[in-house]
Amino acid sequence: MHVFVGGDMLVSSSPNDPVFFLNHCNVDRIWAARQKQRPADPYLPAQSAPQSLFRHRLEDPMYSIFAAGTNGPHPKAMLNVSSIYKYGSLAVA
């Protein structure tokens, strides 16, 4: 996506471009719609997946420049954001 948009979408400066936020917010909205439609689907890859999938599994720490080593936040903490914000529409075309 980043390379097709134009504007200021280089690796280190992409957050300067409003299209960056539009793209990522829409990805989050689509993810929320899928969660609502299929709440019983498991997160993949499973925690038992090979170590080669480190930082992709649900309880692996996400990479962070603010948290050294393996003390970063986990994806599991952000699976349900309904207490933080809600979308006006989750319809996916």
Backbone as ProteinMPNN parsed JSONL, in Angstrom:
{"seq_chain_A": "MHVFVGGDMLVSSSPNDPVFFLNHCNVDRIWAARQKQRPADPYLPAQSAPQSLFRHRLEDPMYSIFAAGTNGPHPKAMLNVSSIYKYGSLAVA", "coords_chain_A": {"N_chain_A": [[0.822, -1.191, 0.0], [1.868, 1.276, 0.846], [3.799, 2.018, -1.078], [2.326, 2.574, -3.34], [0.795, 4.799, -2.971], [2.047, 7.296, -3.046], [3.037, 10.623, -2.172], [4.179, 11.229, 1.159], [5.361, 8.617, 2.031], [7.569, 7.142, 2.887], [9.58, 4.823, 4.758], [10.436, 5.827, 7.381], [9.085, 8.227, 7.524], [6.412, 7.924, 6.95], [4.209, 8.196, 8.818], [3.777, 10.92, 8.701], [2.085, 11.446, 6.651], [-1.282, 11.991, 5.93], [-2.715, 10.015, 4.572], [-1.58, 7.669, 5.417], [-2.711, 7.313, 7.98], [-5.429, 7.094, 7.274], [-5.377, 4.715, 5.796], [-4.426, 2.808, 7.739], [-6.317, 3.076, 9.773], [-8.589, 2.194, 8.423], [-7.896, -0.466, 7.95], [-7.917, -1.379, 10.601], [-10.656, -1.034, 11.121], [-11.802, -2.866, 9.349], [-10.778, -5.21, 10.452], [-12.115, -5.151, 12.94], [-14.741, -5.468, 12.027], [-14.623, -8.053, 11.011], [-14.069, -9.472, 13.34], [-16.476, -9.06, 14.667], [-18.285, -10.37, 12.988], [-17.348, -12.994, 13.062], [-16.839, -14.094, 15.806], [-15.892, -16.373, 17.152], [-13.713, -17.36, 15.827], [-10.341, -18.423, 15.956], [-7.282, -16.702, 16.886], [-4.626, -16.496, 14.639], [-1.163, -16.916, 13.936], [-1.209, -19.804, 16.114], [-0.204, -19.846, 19.584], [1.437, -21.975, 19.953], [2.821, -22.208, 17.634], [5.807, -22.423, 15.548], [8.988, -21.094, 16.716], [10.033, -19.513, 14.762], [8.054, -17.835, 14.031], [8.049, -15.811, 15.82], [6.967, -12.831, 17.383], [4.669, -12.709, 15.915], [2.74, -14.21, 17.028], [-0.03, -14.448, 19.331], [0.584, -13.909, 22.059], [3.153, -13.005, 22.009], [5.629, -10.477, 22.514], [5.19, -7.299, 21.001], [7.257, -5.536, 18.677], [8.957, -2.721, 19.875], [10.233, 0.523, 20.066], [10.308, 1.674, 22.469], [10.238, -0.196, 24.479], [12.544, -2.323, 25.706], [14.038, -5.389, 24.578], [12.086, -8.192, 25.34], [9.843, -7.067, 26.509], [7.738, -5.674, 25.471], [4.396, -4.511, 24.476], [1.625, -6.811, 24.032], [-0.131, -8.408, 21.311], [-2.537, -9.538, 22.17], [-3.583, -7.813, 24.046], [-4.855, -5.91, 22.555], [-6.962, -6.989, 21.132], [-9.688, -6.648, 21.694], [-11.07, -3.692, 21.431], [-13.289, -2.315, 22.111], [-13.913, -1.033, 24.486], [-12.427, 1.206, 24.336], [-12.802, 2.622, 21.902], [-15.384, 3.002, 19.377], [-16.727, 2.042, 16.189], [-18.574, 3.904, 13.773], [-19.716, 2.597, 11.678], [-19.505, -0.737, 10.666], [-19.712, -1.924, 8.287], [-18.554, -3.693, 5.532], [-17.568, -3.302, 2.29]], "CA_chain_A": [[0.0, 0.0, 0.0], [2.664, 2.493, 1.012], [4.529, 2.411, -2.286], [1.408, 2.941, -4.412], [0.038, 5.999, -2.603], [2.754, 8.537, -3.332], [3.104, 11.47, -0.981], [5.266, 11.044, 2.11], [5.147, 7.281, 2.578], [8.808, 6.427, 3.14], [9.52, 4.04, 5.996], [10.53, 6.601, 8.617], [8.255, 9.431, 7.529], [5.037, 7.644, 6.527], [3.182, 8.763, 9.701], [3.544, 12.329, 8.379], [1.112, 11.527, 5.571], [-2.633, 11.644, 6.393], [-3.166, 8.777, 3.934], [-1.1, 6.605, 6.296], [-3.722, 7.094, 9.009], [-6.639, 6.6, 6.622], [-5.144, 3.315, 5.473], [-4.333, 1.973, 8.927], [-7.613, 3.108, 10.461], [-9.509, 1.328, 7.697], [-7.494, -1.853, 8.24], [-8.441, -1.662, 11.938], [-12.11, -1.129, 11.011], [-12.088, -4.148, 8.702], [-10.488, -6.235, 11.458], [-13.211, -5.123, 13.91], [-15.914, -6.042, 11.362], [-14.415, -9.506, 10.945], [-14.231, -9.992, 14.7], [-17.905, -9.038, 14.985], [-18.951, -11.395, 12.18], [-16.862, -14.344, 13.378], [-16.175, -13.948, 17.111], [-15.313, -17.62, 17.662], [-12.502, -17.728, 15.087], [-9.121, -18.241, 16.757], [-6.194, -15.875, 16.357], [-3.566, -17.305, 14.031], [-0.8, -18.282, 14.29], [-1.383, -20.209, 17.503], [0.985, -19.629, 20.419], [2.285, -23.162, 19.815], [3.501, -22.148, 16.333], [7.271, -22.42, 15.685], [9.675, -19.872, 17.147], [10.3, -18.685, 13.579], [6.948, -16.872, 13.936], [8.143, -14.893, 16.965], [6.368, -11.503, 17.195], [3.437, -12.842, 15.141], [1.786, -14.966, 17.833], [-0.893, -13.625, 20.168], [1.176, -13.499, 23.336], [4.523, -12.534, 21.81], [5.716, -9.025, 22.613], [5.367, -6.575, 19.743], [8.479, -4.739, 18.65], [8.748, -1.347, 20.307], [11.459, 1.274, 20.345], [10.187, 2.168, 23.834], [10.382, -1.312, 25.412], [13.706, -3.115, 25.301], [13.96, -6.845, 24.675], [10.796, -8.864, 25.146], [8.888, -6.49, 27.451], [6.786, -4.829, 24.767], [2.985, -4.897, 24.577], [1.237, -8.032, 23.322], [-1.335, -8.243, 20.485], [-3.709, -9.964, 22.93], [-4.127, -6.658, 24.763], [-5.583, -5.024, 21.646], [-7.966, -7.708, 20.347], [-11.001, -6.056, 21.913], [-10.878, -2.272, 21.717], [-14.616, -1.705, 22.244], [-13.964, -0.155, 25.658], [-11.632, 2.393, 24.017], [-13.501, 3.339, 20.837], [-16.339, 2.248, 18.576], [-16.881, 2.521, 14.828], [-19.924, 4.273, 13.399], [-20.192, 1.559, 10.77], [-18.562, -1.824, 10.421], [-20.045, -2.519, 7.0], [-17.425, -3.854, 4.629], [-18.065, -3.464, 0.916]], "C_chain_A": [[0.865, 1.253, 0.0], [3.318, 2.951, -0.294], [3.615, 2.871, -3.414], [0.694, 4.263, -4.164], [0.726, 7.28, -3.063], [2.828, 9.36, -2.055], [4.32, 11.138, -0.139], [5.137, 9.686, 2.781], [6.44, 6.473, 2.707], [8.745, 5.785, 4.521], [9.495, 4.915, 7.246], [9.604, 7.803, 8.658], [6.798, 9.178, 7.156], [3.981, 8.165, 7.502], [2.931, 10.253, 9.472], [2.443, 12.507, 7.339], [-0.27, 11.123, 6.083], [-3.16, 10.352, 5.773], [-2.708, 7.559, 4.747], [-2.164, 6.272, 7.337], [-5.03, 6.588, 8.419], [-6.509, 5.109, 6.324], [-5.191, 2.442, 6.726], [-5.625, 1.973, 9.741], [-8.617, 2.216, 9.748], [-9.156, -0.138, 7.897], [-8.027, -2.255, 9.614], [-9.955, -1.837, 11.911], [-12.512, -2.462, 10.385], [-11.843, -5.299, 9.68], [-11.62, -6.296, 12.488], [-14.479, -5.729, 13.318], [-15.791, -7.559, 11.309], [-14.587, -10.13, 12.322], [-15.713, -10.064, 15.074], [-18.656, -10.147, 14.241], [-18.572, -12.812, 12.595], [-16.122, -14.338, 14.721], [-15.496, -15.21, 17.634], [-14.039, -18.04, 16.928], [-11.26, -17.475, 15.941], [-8.128, -17.295, 16.074], [-5.138, -16.822, 15.794], [-2.35, -16.447, 13.761], [-0.999, -18.544, 15.783], [-0.085, -19.977, 18.28], [1.948, -20.805, 20.315], [3.023, -23.208, 18.473], [5.016, -22.057, 16.548], [7.835, -21.047, 16.081], [9.999, -18.961, 15.966], [9.187, -17.654, 13.362], [6.917, -15.927, 15.143], [7.72, -13.488, 16.544], [5.129, -11.532, 16.302], [2.345, -13.534, 15.956], [1.11, -14.042, 18.847], [-0.239, -13.111, 21.439], [2.651, -13.124, 23.225], [4.55, -11.018, 21.965], [5.884, -8.398, 21.232], [6.666, -5.786, 19.821], [8.143, -3.315, 19.062], [10.096, -0.678, 20.543], [11.459, 1.771, 21.791], [10.359, 1.062, 24.874], [11.506, -2.211, 24.914], [13.421, -4.602, 25.433], [12.572, -7.388, 24.414], [9.732, -8.321, 26.107], [7.84, -5.604, 26.786], [5.354, -5.289, 24.966], [2.699, -6.13, 23.721], [-0.006, -7.764, 22.473], [-2.612, -8.591, 21.242], [-4.38, -8.781, 23.64], [-4.979, -5.758, 23.87], [-6.647, -5.744, 20.814], [-9.356, -7.117, 20.507], [-10.809, -4.603, 22.341], [-12.205, -1.558, 21.954], [-14.746, -0.825, 23.48], [-13.212, 1.158, 25.413], [-12.318, 3.248, 22.962], [-14.431, 2.406, 20.085], [-16.414, 2.873, 17.193], [-18.334, 2.847, 14.554], [-20.539, 3.225, 12.49], [-19.098, 0.514, 10.603], [-18.851, -2.513, 9.106], [-18.802, -2.546, 6.123], [-17.969, -4.132, 3.246], [-17.358, -4.581, 0.213]], "O_chain_A": [[0.615, 2.184, -0.765], [3.377, 4.148, -0.573], [4.087, 3.502, -4.36], [0.05, 4.791, -5.071], [0.056, 8.245, -3.43], [2.689, 8.812, -0.961], [5.377, 10.803, -0.674], [4.836, 9.609, 3.972], [6.405, 5.244, 2.642], [7.928, 6.179, 5.354], [8.611, 4.754, 8.088], [9.36, 8.349, 9.734], [6.02, 10.127, 7.054], [2.909, 8.556, 7.041], [1.961, 10.795, 10.0], [1.926, 13.611, 7.17], [-0.425, 10.026, 6.619], [-3.971, 9.663, 6.391], [-3.386, 6.531, 4.757], [-2.485, 5.104, 7.556], [-5.678, 5.729, 9.017], [-7.434, 4.337, 6.577], [-5.917, 1.449, 6.764], [-5.978, 0.955, 10.337], [-9.418, 1.547, 10.401], [-10.055, -0.973, 8.004], [-8.538, -3.364, 9.773], [-10.486, -2.703, 12.607], [-13.454, -3.108, 10.842], [-12.619, -6.254, 9.725], [-12.04, -7.388, 12.87], [-15.216, -6.425, 14.015], [-16.77, -8.268, 11.543], [-15.186, -11.197, 12.453], [-16.15, -11.017, 15.719], [-19.551, -10.782, 14.799], [-19.387, -13.729, 12.491], [-14.91, -14.555, 14.762], [-14.607, -15.12, 18.481], [-13.358, -18.972, 17.356], [-11.145, -16.427, 16.576], [-8.143, -17.12, 14.856], [-4.806, -17.832, 16.414], [-2.523, -15.293, 13.369], [-0.961, -17.625, 16.602], [0.997, -19.92, 17.696], [3.144, -20.651, 20.56], [3.77, -24.15, 18.21], [5.46, -21.654, 17.624], [7.239, -20.003, 15.815], [10.215, -17.763, 16.151], [9.36, -16.707, 12.596], [5.888, -15.323, 15.445], [8.083, -13.022, 15.464], [4.593, -10.476, 15.967], [1.165, -13.454, 15.614], [1.635, -12.977, 19.172], [-0.493, -11.978, 21.848], [3.323, -12.944, 24.241], [3.593, -10.343, 21.586], [6.632, -8.907, 20.397], [7.115, -5.415, 20.906], [7.129, -2.77, 18.625], [10.989, -1.263, 21.155], [12.485, 2.237, 22.287], [10.603, 1.359, 26.043], [11.421, -2.787, 23.83], [12.654, -5.022, 26.299], [11.955, -7.083, 23.394], [8.812, -9.051, 26.477], [7.131, -4.864, 27.468], [5.116, -6.341, 25.559], [3.45, -6.444, 22.797], [-0.857, -6.97, 22.874], [-3.661, -8.001, 20.985], [-5.599, -8.76, 23.81], [-5.742, -4.933, 24.372], [-7.182, -5.156, 19.874], [-10.127, -7.089, 19.548], [-10.429, -4.327, 23.479], [-12.246, -0.328, 21.994], [-15.611, 0.05, 23.517], [-13.342, 2.107, 26.186], [-12.405, 4.467, 23.112], [-14.292, 1.184, 20.143], [-16.196, 4.074, 17.03], [-19.232, 2.157, 15.038], [-21.747, 2.992, 12.53], [-17.924, 0.839, 10.422], [-18.298, -3.577, 8.831], [-18.094, -1.548, 5.991], [-18.734, -5.075, 3.044], [-17.647, -4.86, -0.95]]}, "name": "protein", "num_of_chains": 1, "seq": "MHVFVGGDMLVSSSPNDPVFFLNHCNVDRIWAARQKQRPADPYLPAQSAPQSLFRHRLEDPMYSIFAAGTNGPHPKAMLNVSSIYKYGSLAVA"}
